[in-house]
Amino acid sequence: MDITLIYRIAGVGIIVAILHIFLSQAGRQEQAQMLSLAGVLIVLLSLIQLIAQLFRDVELVFRWW
């Protein structure tokens, strides 16, 4: 597993958290919630791609048997 993925997820989380605080303080609660949802979706899409790669690798290993 590559450590850059962990850094990328942490970076997205930090940026989303800071922007969420700024938007909440500005009275834009709906936009802050949408931003949080978008951050979660970005991370989930990254993880889904990784899980799909894992399944391809497992299939490739067992195809040889």
Long-range contacts (C-beta under 8 A, 24 or more apart in sequence): 5-46, 5-50, 8-46, 9-43, 9-46, 12-39, 12-42, 12-43, 13-39, 13-43, 15-39
